[in-house]
Structures are given as structure tokens and as C-alpha cells.
Amino acid sequence: MTKQHTAVNLQSQDTVQQFRLGALHIDELGNHYRYFKNYTTGALTAYLLYTYDPDTWTISDALTTTVAASGEVHPLCCPQVAVSQGTSSASYWAWMFVGPGRATFTSAAAITAQAKIFTTATAGKVDDNSSSTVLIPGLITYDAFASAVTGICKASNELYVSN
């Protein structure tokens, strides 16, 4: 059983680690977040999708069209706040949406309502165009995205991609 955290700020980064890495927080709406460390991947942009290492709970890369070799599964997270780049003398921690639930994402182009969501060539951004991209299972738009903007998507499960 997971201990529920009652005093988390999902809208800020921490300069001192406040929770165990990988800790799960479920907000009052049922949205799932995990606690991550950003050490060496560069600053994280809010509302973009990133791959991460579930053994260390550190961010790997912004998600692009292509993921690694066939058969591999890549868990995904979507920070809802910008997170600074860590260095050898400073690290940054934050809660990031991992699904299920609803969260804000950034699109590469306009997306229709209730559309299945795919990866794009633009790192971290999503789209409803399935041409040469990878489906993100269980992720769909809530409302239409008018253009390349942020909008709400809902995830029926934890976020991941696989080839």
C-alpha cells in the first residue's frame, strides 16, 4: 500500500528533496503523479512528455517520434511545471503526471476532440496524426486543441510507449 502525501505542491520544483524518489501521489481528482529528480537532462519544459528510468526516477529524454528497439517499453511522465537543470552541485525534484488521470499536454498541431494521441518529431509534443509515429496507449484528448498549444488529455492508464 502506498502512503498518501497530503502536503505536496504539484506546481513547483524542490531544491531539496522532500519525498522518496518514485513516491506516488494521487490528487483529489484521481490524477497520478510520481516524484522525480532532474539531474543532467537539461531543464524540463512544462507539459512536454519525457521518458524516464524507473529504477532511478530520473528523466531520460523528451519523447520523439522514434523510440528505441522493438519490444522495449518506455514509461513516460509529463511535468506540469518547468524544472531546472541539475548540476554536480545542485539537483531539482518535482511531481510529474504519469497517469492515469487528466493533465495538460503540448501539441505539435491542432488536434480534434476525443482523438487518440501519438508521438511527434517535435520532442515532447503530441499529435493525433498517426503517420510515422507511435501510439501512446490509453491517451486521448479531452477537448479539441485549436492549434499548436497546450490542452487537456486524459489517460486511462500509466503513460508509456513501445515499439
Number of C-alpha atoms within 10 A of each C-alpha: 3 8 8 12 12 9 6 14 10 17 13 15 20 16 13 10 15 11 17 11 19 18 16 20 22 18 15 7 8 12 17 22 26 21 22 27 23 23 20 16 15 15 14 22 18 19 25 23 28 24 22 20 14 14 8 11 17 20 21 16 17 20 24 20 18 15 17 11 9 8 8 11 13 18 16 25 25 26 28 22 18 16 22 22 17 18 13 7 6 12 18 20 24 29 30 27 28 25 25 19 20 21 23 18 22 23 26 21 17 16 24 17 15 15 17 20 25 24 28 25 15 14 16 25 25 30 26 23 19 13 10 12 19 19 22 18 17 16 24 23 24 17 15 15 21 14 14 15 15 19 19 16 23 21 22 13 14 18 21 20 20 17 13
